[in-house]
């Protein structure tokens, strides 16, 4: 089961970095809904990974990122 949460975490990390790259390269605007949805999805995936592994400080950061 750990492999599933590993994949979820890697997907979340990749999505977060991709959305940041799209923003800094001006391919998306910070006010666009798709940018916020990508960040929400990334934060959710990372939070699931953090909770599974008991990484509560990182989980807290991702929870704040979601809000």
Secondary structure per residue as TSV (DSSP state, phi and psi in degrees):
chain	resnum	aa	ss	phi	psi
A	1	X	-	360.0	-26.5
A	2	X	H	-60.1	-33.6
A	3	X	H	-61.8	-34.2
A	4	X	H	-64.7	-45.7
A	5	X	H	-71.0	-29.7
A	6	X	H	-62.8	-47.0
A	7	X	H	-63.6	-40.6
A	8	X	H	-60.0	-44.0
A	9	X	H	-65.0	-44.2
A	10	X	H	-65.5	-37.8
A	11	X	H	-64.2	-43.8
A	12	X	H	-62.3	-43.1
A	13	X	H	-64.3	-43.3
A	14	X	H	-63.7	-41.6
A	15	X	H	-66.0	-40.6
A	16	X	H	-63.8	-46.5
A	17	X	H	-66.5	-37.1
A	18	X	H	-66.1	-43.3
A	19	X	H	-66.0	-36.2
A	20	X	H	-66.5	-42.2
A	21	X	H	-62.7	-42.6
A	22	X	H	-61.6	-37.0
A	23	X	H	-69.1	-48.8
A	24	X	H	-71.1	-24.0
A	25	X	T	-90.0	6.3
A	26	X	T	61.6	30.0
A	27	X	S	-85.6	-21.4
A	28	X	S	-133.8	160.2
A	29	X	-	-103.9	145.9
A	30	X	T	-63.2	-17.9
A	31	X	T	-92.3	-2.3
A	32	X	-	-75.2	142.0
A	33	X	H	-62.1	-39.1
A	34	X	H	-65.2	-31.2
A	35	X	H	-66.2	-45.1
A	36	X	H	-68.1	-37.6
A	37	X	H	-65.6	-39.4
A	38	X	H	-64.5	-42.1
A	39	X	H	-66.3	-39.2
A	40	X	H	-64.9	-44.7
A	41	X	H	-63.5	-44.4
A	42	X	H	-62.3	-46.6
A	43	X	H	-62.4	-38.3
A	44	X	H	-65.0	-45.3
A	45	X	H	-63.7	-43.3
A	46	X	H	-66.2	-37.3
A	47	X	H	-63.3	-42.2
A	48	X	H	-59.2	-44.6
A	49	X	H	-61.9	-45.9
A	50	X	H	-61.8	-43.8
A	51	X	H	-66.7	-39.1
A	52	X	H	-60.7	-41.6
A	53	X	H	-91.7	0.1
A	54	X	T	73.8	24.6
A	55	X	-	-88.8	73.3
A	56	X	H	-67.6	-36.9
A	57	X	H	-61.6	-44.2
A	58	X	H	-66.7	-38.0
A	59	X	H	-61.0	-39.6
A	60	X	H	-62.3	-44.0
A	61	X	H	-60.7	-43.6
A	62	X	H	-68.8	-32.9
A	63	X	H	-64.4	-44.0
A	64	X	H	-62.9	-39.3
A	65	X	H	-60.9	-38.6
A	66	X	H	-66.2	-39.7
A	67	X	-	-72.9	360.0
